[in-house]
Amino acid sequence: MDDADSLERAAAGIGALADPVRYQLYQFVCAQAGPVSRDQAADAVEIPHHQAKFHLDRLTAEGLLETEYARVTGRSGPGAGRTSKLYRRAGRDIAVSLPQREYELAGRLMAAAIARSADSGEPVVEVLNALAYDYGRTIGLAPTRPSDAAAALEVMLTLLRQHGYEPRRTQGEVEMANCPFHALAREQTALACNMNHALITGVSDALAPHGPDTQLRPGPPRCCVVLTNV
């Protein structure tokens, strides 16, 4: 599933909660310790059972709920009754951010940097930048190596788009129209900008010898990193 499909699915899932009855049902299911039946959900929000089934199945179709079949009584064997369709919250996270933000990635990198710094005694900021660089190199290792600078640039722009940077060409350079760590950059500018630079440099170095040069060059209203020699 590409980024556009993923965003469309996430938006549709969240949009499904705009219906107040559907939102009540979703809240009820999520608040229970185990999966619930259609009848339990209908009784909890005081709606007809057929209406509950419609909304619960819509939430399932949108990826917000998952289903299983089991006997509500918990018994098995003759006389235990028929199995019921049970609903529980889906195991996936759903988030929609426009423009795209990558705060989860920043959190993972910073948590790993703090843990490694505590073990090694290295300055945490140096470790963070090293981890960001390594992450960039990892995502930049394309299965097929680009044969020239133009091909390497296209690979890099695709990867940067997938991570929310919104690269755009301007006057022989490539600027990043969006900072995926925008809120962090506003509060901790040097920290976020150096992490951005390290990550993007890692991507470029993974595409060596054809990767573009990266420069840390902050300037409103764009991200702090610019690709040159493109």
One Martini backbone bead per residue (centre of mass of N, CA, C, O) as a GRO file, in nm:
protein
  230
    1MET     BB    1   0.093   0.038   0.026
    2ASP     BB    2   0.073   0.353  -0.032
    3ASP     BB    3   0.055   0.668   0.091
    4ALA     BB    4  -0.219   0.743  -0.032
    5ASP     BB    5  -0.374   0.493   0.065
    6SER     BB    6  -0.314   0.523   0.366
    7LEU     BB    7  -0.443   0.802   0.404
    8GLU     BB    8  -0.726   0.728   0.301
    9ARG     BB    9  -0.783   0.508   0.513
   10ALA     BB   10  -0.742   0.678   0.766
   11ALA     BB   11  -0.954   0.896   0.700
   12ALA     BB   12  -1.195   0.702   0.679
   13GLY     BB   13  -1.182   0.595   0.965
   14ILE     BB   14  -1.219   0.866   1.112
   15GLY     BB   15  -1.480   0.950   0.956
   16ALA     BB   16  -1.662   0.721   1.081
   17LEU     BB   17  -1.679   0.889   1.369
   18ALA     BB   18  -1.886   1.120   1.300
   19ASP     BB   19  -2.088   0.936   1.397
   20PRO     BB   20  -2.231   0.927   1.706
   21VAL     BB   21  -2.308   0.627   1.729
   22ARG     BB   22  -2.043   0.506   1.630
   23TYR     BB   23  -1.872   0.638   1.852
   24GLN     BB   24  -2.008   0.498   2.091
   25LEU     BB   25  -1.941   0.212   2.007
   26TYR     BB   26  -1.638   0.242   2.001
   27GLN     BB   27  -1.602   0.322   2.297
   28PHE     BB   28  -1.722   0.068   2.417
   29VAL     BB   29  -1.533  -0.143   2.298
   30CYS     BB   30  -1.263  -0.011   2.410
   31ALA     BB   31  -1.360  -0.035   2.728
   32GLN     BB   32  -1.323  -0.336   2.706
   33ALA     BB   33  -1.154  -0.627   2.800
   34GLY     BB   34  -1.327  -0.759   2.572
   35PRO     BB   35  -1.508  -0.886   2.350
   36VAL     BB   36  -1.812  -0.797   2.173
   37SER     BB   37  -2.132  -0.794   2.105
   38ARG     BB   38  -2.394  -0.666   1.945
   39ASP     BB   39  -2.591  -0.675   2.185
   40GLN     BB   40  -2.414  -0.535   2.393
   41ALA     BB   41  -2.377  -0.270   2.233
   42ALA     BB   42  -2.675  -0.196   2.195
   43ASP     BB   43  -2.750  -0.182   2.499
   44ALA     BB   44  -2.540   0.036   2.585
   45VAL     BB   45  -2.662   0.262   2.355
   46GLU     BB   46  -2.963   0.227   2.287
   47ILE     BB   47  -3.008   0.030   2.026
   48PRO     BB   48  -3.074  -0.143   1.775
   49HIS     BB   49  -2.933  -0.433   1.666
   50HIS     BB   50  -2.923  -0.374   1.358
   51GLN     BB   51  -2.776  -0.102   1.391
   52ALA     BB   52  -2.523  -0.205   1.528
   53LYS     BB   53  -2.430  -0.390   1.302
   54PHE     BB   54  -2.383  -0.176   1.089
   55HIS     BB   55  -2.169  -0.006   1.247
   56LEU     BB   56  -1.967  -0.229   1.320
   57ASP     BB   57  -1.909  -0.312   1.024
   58ARG     BB   58  -1.801  -0.038   0.939
   59LEU     BB   59  -1.564  -0.029   1.140
   60THR     BB   60  -1.434  -0.282   1.023
   61ALA     BB   61  -1.398  -0.188   0.725
   62GLU     BB   62  -1.212   0.069   0.836
   63GLY     BB   63  -1.012  -0.066   1.070
   64LEU     BB   64  -1.115  -0.022   1.384
   65LEU     BB   65  -1.211  -0.321   1.382
   66GLU     BB   66  -1.233  -0.653   1.509
   67THR     BB   67  -1.298  -1.007   1.456
   68GLU     BB   68  -1.482  -1.282   1.610
   69TYR     BB   69  -1.564  -1.625   1.706
   70ALA     BB   70  -1.795  -1.697   1.979
   71ARG     BB   71  -1.910  -1.801   2.280
   72VAL     BB   72  -2.059  -1.617   2.521
   73THR     BB   73  -2.075  -1.843   2.750
   74GLY     BB   74  -1.799  -2.037   2.716
   75ARG     BB   75  -1.909  -2.287   2.608
   76SER     BB   76  -1.904  -2.633   2.507
   77GLY     BB   77  -2.077  -2.821   2.309
   78PRO     BB   78  -2.360  -2.943   2.377
   79GLY     BB   79  -2.570  -2.661   2.436
   80ALA     BB   80  -2.386  -2.391   2.391
   81GLY     BB   81  -2.443  -2.276   2.126
   82ARG     BB   82  -2.390  -2.023   1.927
   83THR     BB   83  -2.196  -1.830   1.761
   84SER     BB   84  -2.046  -1.506   1.785
   85LYS     BB   85  -1.994  -1.187   1.689
   86LEU     BB   86  -1.694  -1.018   1.768
   87TYR     BB   87  -1.564  -0.711   1.913
   88ARG     BB   88  -1.258  -0.515   1.858
   89ARG     BB   89  -0.994  -0.346   1.867
   90ALA     BB   90  -0.764  -0.259   1.665
   91GLY     BB   91  -0.405  -0.311   1.631
   92ARG     BB   92  -0.392  -0.043   1.486
   93ASP     BB   93  -0.278   0.260   1.399
   94ILE     BB   94  -0.434   0.595   1.372
   95ALA     BB   95  -0.312   0.865   1.156
   96VAL     BB   96  -0.360   1.220   1.076
   97SER     BB   97  -0.135   1.439   0.886
   98LEU     BB   98  -0.155   1.793   0.788
   99PRO     BB   99   0.112   1.775   0.745
  100GLN     BB  100   0.351   1.555   0.764
  101ARG     BB  101   0.446   1.364   1.050
  102GLU     BB  102   0.743   1.225   1.269
  103TYR     BB  103   0.723   1.176   1.592
  104GLU     BB  104   0.777   0.876   1.631
  105LEU     BB  105   1.059   0.874   1.514
  106ALA     BB  106   1.182   1.080   1.705
  107GLY     BB  107   1.122   0.919   1.964
  108ARG     BB  108   1.289   0.668   1.894
  109LEU     BB  109   1.563   0.806   1.857
  110MET     BB  110   1.576   0.943   2.139
  111ALA     BB  111   1.547   0.691   2.313
  112ALA     BB  112   1.799   0.547   2.199
  113ALA     BB  113   2.000   0.772   2.273
  114ILE     BB  114   1.960   0.772   2.578
  115ALA     BB  115   2.032   0.476   2.628
  116ARG     BB  116   2.319   0.482   2.504
  117SER     BB  117   2.432   0.716   2.672
  118ALA     BB  118   2.399   0.575   2.950
  119ASP     BB  119   2.603   0.340   2.873
  120SER     BB  120   2.858   0.517   2.732
  121GLY     BB  121   2.869   0.855   2.779
  122GLU     BB  122   2.771   0.986   2.546
  123PRO     BB  123   2.648   1.232   2.389
  124VAL     BB  124   2.321   1.247   2.303
  125VAL     BB  125   2.338   1.418   2.041
  126GLU     BB  126   2.547   1.243   1.895
  127VAL     BB  127   2.380   0.988   1.895
  128LEU     BB  128   2.133   1.093   1.747
  129ASN     BB  129   2.279   1.162   1.480
  130ALA     BB  130   2.383   0.876   1.427
  131LEU     BB  131   2.101   0.741   1.414
  132ALA     BB  132   1.986   0.914   1.188
  133TYR     BB  133   2.196   0.833   0.980
  134ASP     BB  134   2.143   0.528   0.987
  135TYR     BB  135   1.851   0.549   0.900
  136GLY     BB  136   1.902   0.680   0.627
  137ARG     BB  137   2.078   0.450   0.512
  138THR     BB  138   1.866   0.229   0.530
  139ILE     BB  139   1.647   0.366   0.338
  140GLY     BB  140   1.872   0.413   0.095
  141LEU     BB  141   1.891   0.098   0.034
  142ALA     BB  142   1.854   0.003  -0.261
  143PRO     BB  143   1.817  -0.275  -0.451
  144THR     BB  144   1.888  -0.068  -0.681
  145ARG     BB  145   2.144   0.087  -0.813
  146PRO     BB  146   2.220   0.379  -0.914
  147SER     BB  147   2.378   0.495  -1.223
  148ASP     BB  148   2.312   0.800  -1.147
  149ALA     BB  149   2.229   1.111  -1.037
  150ALA     BB  150   1.937   1.116  -1.140
  151ALA     BB  151   1.847   0.847  -1.013
  152ALA     BB  152   1.926   0.913  -0.721
  153LEU     BB  153   1.738   1.154  -0.688
  154GLU     BB  154   1.469   1.005  -0.731
  155VAL     BB  155   1.499   0.817  -0.494
  156MET     BB  156   1.529   1.035  -0.276
  157LEU     BB  157   1.261   1.185  -0.323
  158THR     BB  158   1.079   0.949  -0.258
  159LEU     BB  159   1.176   0.905   0.035
  160LEU     BB  160   1.113   1.195   0.137
  161ARG     BB  161   0.811   1.184   0.084
  162GLN     BB  162   0.751   0.938   0.274
  163HIS     BB  163   0.870   1.140   0.525
  164GLY     BB  164   0.744   1.451   0.468
  165TYR     BB  165   0.934   1.676   0.307
  166GLU     BB  166   0.854   1.792   0.034
  167PRO     BB  167   1.016   1.809  -0.229
  168ARG     BB  168   1.165   2.091  -0.418
  169ARG     BB  169   1.240   2.257  -0.701
  170THR     BB  170   1.504   2.525  -0.700
  171GLN     BB  171   1.747   2.666  -0.860
  172GLY     BB  172   1.924   2.383  -0.863
  173GLU     BB  173   1.756   2.276  -0.617
  174VAL     BB  174   1.647   2.119  -0.302
  175GLU     BB  175   1.368   2.161  -0.113
  176MET     BB  176   1.193   2.152   0.203
  177ALA     BB  177   0.858   2.221   0.261
  178ASN     BB  178   0.877   2.008   0.505
  179CYS     BB  179   0.867   1.937   0.855
  180PRO     BB  180   0.834   1.644   1.039
  181PHE     BB  181   0.949   1.823   1.314
  182HIS     BB  182   0.807   2.098   1.377
  183ALA     BB  183   0.752   2.123   1.684
  184LEU     BB  184   1.042   2.060   1.767
  185ALA     BB  185   1.179   2.292   1.602
  186ARG     BB  186   1.048   2.524   1.769
  187GLU     BB  187   1.182   2.433   2.050
  188GLN     BB  188   1.441   2.254   1.905
  189THR     BB  189   1.617   2.350   1.655
  190ALA     BB  190   1.902   2.223   1.657
  191LEU     BB  191   1.818   1.935   1.707
  192ALA     BB  192   1.627   1.895   1.457
  193CYS     BB  193   1.819   1.990   1.231
  194ASN     BB  194   2.051   1.786   1.280
  195MET     BB  195   1.874   1.538   1.244
  196ASN     BB  196   1.788   1.596   0.957
  197HIS     BB  197   2.069   1.611   0.831
  198ALA     BB  198   2.160   1.326   0.907
  199LEU     BB  199   1.937   1.167   0.766
  200ILE     BB  200   1.974   1.282   0.474
  201THR     BB  201   2.274   1.208   0.452
  202GLY     BB  202   2.230   0.905   0.475
  203VAL     BB  203   2.074   0.874   0.214
  204SER     BB  204   2.292   0.988   0.025
  205ASP     BB  205   2.524   0.789   0.104
  206ALA     BB  206   2.367   0.531   0.007
  207LEU     BB  207   2.396   0.659  -0.307
  208ALA     BB  208   2.671   0.613  -0.355
  209PRO     BB  209   2.824   0.837  -0.580
  210HIS     BB  210   2.521   0.997  -0.651
  211GLY     BB  211   2.461   1.167  -0.424
  212PRO     BB  212   2.370   1.446  -0.294
  213ASP     BB  213   2.415   1.729  -0.146
  214THR     BB  214   2.413   1.852   0.197
  215GLN     BB  215   2.250   2.130   0.363
  216LEU     BB  216   2.253   2.351   0.637
  217ARG     BB  217   1.967   2.580   0.557
  218PRO     BB  218   1.791   2.782   0.703
  219GLY     BB  219   1.444   2.880   0.602
  220PRO     BB  220   1.180   3.041   0.537
  221PRO     BB  221   0.914   2.793   0.505
  222ARG     BB  222   1.131   2.564   0.555
  223CYS     BB  223   1.344   2.339   0.575
  224CYS     BB  224   1.696   2.307   0.666
  225VAL     BB  225   1.736   2.129   0.405
  226VAL     BB  226   1.963   2.111   0.120
  227LEU     BB  227   1.998   2.025  -0.216
  228THR     BB  228   2.287   1.985  -0.411
  229ASN     BB  229   2.401   1.918  -0.714
  230VAL     BB  230   2.125   1.876  -0.928
   0.00000   0.00000   0.00000
